[in-house]
């Protein structure tokens, strides 16, 4: 079984590449982030033609998550139970579903913006809600994983130059502590292998030749429980999909399971 996560940075802009990638990659389940489209405009029919069902939680031009599956789609939950919301709004940042023998969450963790910004405090509260929401599934006996854009680099080596990020979000101790607390529910960081260079970065800024110079970050993560982690036979960053015209600024992270 092949499961992947990918922040597509607008499914409308990335649709031709997404459809081609699904056909060529042999992916059974895709957790997708930053759909940036209203739910009624999500390309459900085009995906159905390729054999994928869609569980979508999206409301408009920002955020938006989905689970695409060709191995079944059941017990869909849209939204994050206990979501703290931001400025009085519940944003579409989480959706979960059971796909064959595996249950997954697709999550798009708030960015945080700046350390002294209210969005940063929201990010930490959102992590607390996520931890509470997934604890039951994490402790269960079936393979389970939380996949998505976490907007946190777990360790210093997960950014191209930690000195560049001094005082910035994505690398602060409270954010990393939130990741550690999430892992404390019984989840393991399934670290993918890079297809090039020595570290599996998943995101490269469009600006300043970030991708050609490999100025990347590993912020797209797969956190799986013990049955999930034990079933992993391979995991890699599909760096090729970051190349070329019209690419997302994130690459898919692909995990193969023997289940």
Secondary structure, DSSP 8 states (H G I E B T S, - for coil): -EEEEEE-S-HHHHHHHHHHHHHHH--SEEEEE---SBGGGS-HHHHHHTT-EEEEE-BSSS--EEEEESS--EEEEES-TT---BTTB----EEEEEETTEEEEEEE-----STTSHHHHHHHHHHHHHHHHHHHHHTSSS-EEEEEE-S--SSGGGBS-GGGGTT-TTS-HHHHHHHHHHHTTT-EE---B-SSSSS---EE-SGGGTTTTT-EE--EEEEE-HHHHHHEEEEEEEGGGGSSTT--SB-EEEEEE--
